[in-house]
């Protein structure tokens, strides 16, 4: 099997994360999407893959608690991404990169064969 066939498109990853998150935290993604679409004209998952720091900062302004925001980002976004990629072992690293170093987070996803 070629490495090209193991690649995952951004759109496929977005659909997976939306589906997973809707089951894991029912209703939350819909509520957050209303906020993100009204502010950024983009849903939370798409924006997260484009600019994870912006999602982090927006959630922090909404919730006012780093612990709460980290929990939401972990369970709503990062965990389903890493489940789909078969790399839950990277969860701690991914959280740090997504919230503090968004370009390195994107590099990590690219290294896991995500077409961003």
Secondary structure, DSSP 8 states (H G I E B T S, - for coil): --GGGG-EEHHHHHHHHHHHHHHHTTTHHHHHHHHHHHHHSS-HHHHHHH-HHHHHHHHHHHH--HHHHHHHIIIIIIHHHHHHHT-GGGHHHHHHHHHH-HHHHHHHHHHTTEE-
